[in-house]
Amino acid sequence: MNELSLIPAQRHILLLSALRTEGPLSIRVLAERLGVSHMTVRRDVAELAEAGEVTQIRGGVRLTEDPGSAVPLDLTGRLDLERPRKEGIAEVAAERVEDGMCVFLDAGTTMQTLAPLLAGRRDLTVVTTDLAVASALLSADGITSVLAGGTIDPTVRATEGHIAAIVAGMHNYDCAFLSSPGWSLSRGLTSPTEGKRELKRAVMQVATRSVLLSDSSKYGNLSALTVCPLEELDEIICDDGLRTEVRERIRETAVELVVTSTKA
């Protein structure tokens, strides 16, 4: 079927399908996908927005069902948010960690859930920017914990910036576990600040494996900066809330996707 001859209802179906699969997209990309003008796409988006199905954002559009709302800044609130999903992801991630390894744990509540599960490992080195992770591992036998110092972001209680990137980048990691407030097929792994982006890039450059730990609520959210395309990751561990069509698209890439069961 020639997309140029599609009626509005057909275009709406294709537009929504693209957003469900890839997350937020620009007007330009949608126009190319549908084979129509930017003006036609803007008109379709306006109609879908009025119906409450999509939300217009700076530079593009996203599904309303992927609100991209801010994560609660209170630490307890963030940890309670999606706790069952985080626990399932952390358990699978812990299986990747063996005695004698050097690993990086990024900042975030999923990493804080992972840290206690590393107890019992021997001759393990854990480098982190997360103050809570470093504190949790401080007295763990057999584990050397390294806090990559730098500028502290009080909202997440973690370090970031050039100094943190230098310290974190001095190690050779068997596995780097990364976090992100938002990611998608079209925009990759994103970060809200240059300081966090620089840190993640430095870690990825010295890691044998780079693994994203993310619950499905983060998919489709976008922060200001792209850290890397998803193809630069080795593995993504996410919960079973990730949509089927997104799973299929990821598995068409070279990235290994592991979908965990949400804990009851």
Beta strands, then each sheet from edge to edge (+ up, - down):
strand 1: 25-26
strand 2: 54-57
strand 3: 60-63
strand 4: 102-105
strand 5: 124-128
strand 6: 143-147
strand 7: 151-153
strand 8: 158-160
strand 9: 175-178
strand 10: 182-184
strand 11: 188-191
strand 12: 210-213
strand 13: 225-228
strand 14: 235-239
strand 15: 256-260
sheet 1: 1+ 3- 2+
sheet 2: 6+ 5+ 4+ 9+ 12+ 14+ 15+
sheet 3: 7+ 8-
sheet 4: 10+ 11- 13+
end
